[in-house]
Amino acid sequence: MKNKFLNKLQLAIFAVLFSTAEVACASPVITPEMKTMITKFSLAMAGVVVFSIIISVGLALYNKFFVDKQIKDFKMNSDSLRTPTDKDEAIMSFITKNRG
């Protein structure tokens, strides 16, 4: 799983780098305005990547420490077609059934 995530991350970084480099180098002369644009776009994309990683790590930690404890306390009945009685039971049932 870790290698798969790192491979996807590396592929995304290369895709952004190569696509921006092709657009920027399409004209024979790189002007100072183009360098400024490339720098701003690269910084914006780096910010998107950093915050995406922060969000995914935060959600993984939240899942591990808070959601897993609630799921361990929740026991599924043998009757899987039973209708939940309240909102909390419906949420736990949904999370437990879709966890994989």
N, C-alpha and C positions, 0 to 999 in steps of 0.2 A: 504494500500500500504506500509506503514511504517513497520507494523508488518511482512508482507510478505518478505520485504527486510531484516529485522533483522533475521528472521527465516532462510533465505537462507544463510546469512552471518555466522550465528552460525553453520549451518550444514556444510558449507565449512571449517570452523575452526576445527570443530571436525573431519571431514574426514581427513584433513591434519595431525592433531595431532595423531589420532589413526593409520593411515597408517604408519607414520614415527616411531611410538613407536613399532609397530609390527615388522617392518624390523630391527630395532635396537636391539630389545630384542629376536630375533630369535636364536641367539647363547647364550649358557649358561654364557659366560663370556663377560662382556662389557669392552673393552680395552680403553685406553686413546685416541687412534686414532678414535674409534667409537664415543666417547663423543665429540671430536672436530668436526667430521663430522656432528653429530646431531645438534650441536650448530650452525655451519655455515649454514646448510640447514634450520634450524628453523628461523635464522635471515634473510636469503634470502626470505623465504616464508612470513615472517612478512613484509619485505620491499615491496613485491609484493602486499600484501593486503593493506598496507598503501597507496601506490601510486595508486592502483585501486580505492580506496575510494576518494582520492584527485582528480583523473581524473573525476570520476562520479559526484562529487560535483561541480567541475569546469564546466563541460558540462551542468549540471542542471542550474547553475547560468547563464551561457551564454545563454542557451535556454530561461530562464525566462526574462532576462533583454534586450537582443538584438534581438533574433529571434521573440519573441512574439510581439514586437513593429512593426517589419516589416510586420508580418502577419496581424495585426490589420489594417494596412494601405492598405493591398492588398484585393481587393474586387473580389470575384468569380462571374463570369457572370452566368446567368441561363443556358447557353449553355456549358455543361461540356465537350463536345467533340471538342471544338474550339482549334485550334493549337496556341500555344503561339507565339508571334511575335519576342521576343528576349530571350536571355539567362536568364536574371533576372526574367522575367515573367514565364519562364518555371520552374525555381527553386522554386519560390513562389507558383506556381500551384502545384508542386509535394509535397512540405512541407504541404500545406493547405489540400490537398486531403488525405495525409497519416497521418495526425495528428489525434490522437484518444484517 
